Amino acid sequence: MDRMRELVDILNKYSYEYYVLDNPTVSDKEYDVLYDELKNLEKTTGIVLFDSPTKRVGGEPISAFKKHTHIKRLYSLDKATSEEEIYAFEKRINKDGEDLEYTVEYKFDGLTICLTYENGQFVRATTRGNGTVGEDVTAQVLTVKSFPLTIDYKGTIEVQGEAIMRLSVLNEYNKTADEPLKNARNAVAGAIRNLDPKVTEKRKVEILFYNVNYMSEGELKTQVECVKFLKEKGFKVHPFLRICHNVEEILSAIKEVEISRKSLDILTDGAVVKINDFSLRDKLGNTDKFPRWAIAYKFEAEEVTTILTDVIWQVGRTGKLTPLGILEPTFLAGATVKKATLNNYGDIIRKGVKKGARVLVRRSNEVIPEILGTTEIYDSCTDIDKPKICPYCGSYLIENGANLFCPNEHCRPRVIAKLSNFACKAGMNIDGFSEMTAALLYDKFGVENFSDLYTLDKNEILKLEGFKDAKTDNLFSSLDNSKVVPLSDFIYALGIENVGKKTAKDLAEEYKDIHALASAKSGELALLKDVGEITANGIAAYFSDQKNMAEIERLLALGVKPIYEQKKGSGVFAGEKVVLTGTLSDYKRDDAAKIIESLGGEIMSSVSKNTTLVLAGDNAGSKLDKARALNIKIISEEEFKLLINS
């Protein structure tokens, strides 16, 4: 029993670090060894401690949900969609113009969950229901690992949170799902309100907590104190919380939420504004539906339904065909939407998409929208046929796994995409070279190879429509400047399948010369961190192709010089692992990153326990919040300037 108690405490500590703090201190393998030992002891003794992590697996399906009456009513929130409504809210609750404190938090778009604890032990999980009576979903919520089974509190307490499914988890789930889930909100609601807890477990639900709905012992005085209490008791709390003193500060915090939520891995649909002081909340009271002391500011919808009128197929630089849905124009997230992506033909079948059907479309992060699924199918709808030949060059398509490919390397859209990738900022950085320029050069001069760009005739370019002296001079100047290029950028520019910017940097760091990389075998490449067997095979195959090597040699002969720059071991950022977030006023992010690297630092794309420093500009979002939660050092742009000038 002593060993079981020790194992349960250790494993719960590790789970808290992993699921709540996002800061694991042991590997999965080390955790699994201890977990298996505990399972064997439980099997041998027939005893399972109350807070054992082995309880948090999907059990047998239940026959129905039982009803449960909440100790204290759970209210929904009144809504605001304009600044004027926020002014009106503040005026209603602050008629005397006092100096009040407000809090602003994210409004997550999931399913409200209420957890009950008695004498420090978790006893029940329920949905909000109608606010008074909810459904008992204890069996389902037990599979969630982001809340404690025991807490340091001896009375009865109800805590409130939002069950969510991360967008990245949803994407991974849909890759293998027989029936893809339309969105994260529906996915988590379906997971919790499913009679089979194993379904909940598969969807990797989390709960983010924000409120203590009832407590029999003691009292909390403010929202800030409430959030602190939840964190101290081991509940997962999102780090974003702003304290405001007037409407202008509230609106500024709402704007911060609107910007930062675009980089979140969680579905959000607004910001929640609350009076901070609980005693003032009691005085203000509630209406029949809403508390008077809080309001939810709702952002423009990011999902809408519309009619799919057609599907066209686009061809990328690798030859892969991607279906693009043509929509009846609809207004979504501040823009008129006419097109939306689908992943492949299998995606069309799984989502039941047909021409003429009503489809659910989502737009986020200001990128091209995606068709999430079908909401209505009519008698007039028609199936979408799988293409057999390339719609651009007529070549017979090849089916490889889930995707269709055009095998013709001279296919027009393939060439244009290949040239655009070569010239892009992350590649050869040929300023002023666009996809339209690539198309024009292909159509007029048959430019197909990278090397063709460095043999263009300036006099011929001047004859093209739209190419005046200044534009032509800029193009040729950019071509000349691009010849001396960092090795990592050159590797990325080649367009090797699955080789992004980070992998290109890793390859440059490992091999330091393009010929050394070209000589590497797939087995050797696969041993590199974050490369993997599929990418390694693709890299080896690219360099074993004689045409590709001949093209590289032509580029070198024309004066292109891929340079490996040895990372400096010294400098003010030596040994630092740095994340950049927000907008810098005097530097482009890429330029600031290069300065940091030149002074010994290493650039990271996301904040983790390994990050040592964050450079935060204006409108920094979730990365800044996570850095604060992990107590990572944060510097401003002014501090950055002082460091580099020292």
Secondary structure, DSSP 4 states (H G I P E B T S, - for coil): -HHHHHHHHHHHHHHIIIIISS--SS-HHHHHHHHHHHHHHHHHH----TT-GGGSS--PPPS-PPEEE-SS------EE-SHHHHHHHHHHH-TT-----EEEEEEE-SEEEEEEEETTEEEEEEE-TTSSEEEB-HHHHTT--SS-SB-S--SEEEEEEEEE--HHHHHHHHHH-SS--S-HHHHHHHHHT-S-HHHHHHTT-EEEEEEEEEESSS---BHHHHHHHHHHTT----S--EEESSHHHHHHHHHHHHHHGGG-SS-EEEEEEEESBHHHHHHH-B-SSSBTTEEEEEPPPSEEEEEEEEEEEEE-TT-BEEEEEEEEEEEETTEEEEEEE---HHHHHHTT--BT-EEEEE--TTS--EEEEEEE--TT-BPPPPPSB-TTT-PBPEEETTEEE---TT-HHHHHHHHHHHHSTTTT--TT--HHHHHHHHHHH---SGGGGGG--HHHHHTSTT--HHHHHHHHHHHHHTTEEEHHHHHHHTT-TT--HHHHHHHHHHH-SHHHHHT--HHHHHTSTTTHHHHHHHHHHHHH-HHHHHHHHHHHHTT-EEE--PPPS-STTTT-EEEEESB-SSS-HHHHHHHHHHTT-EEESS--TT--EEEE-BT--HHHHHHHHTT-EEE-HHHHHHHHH-
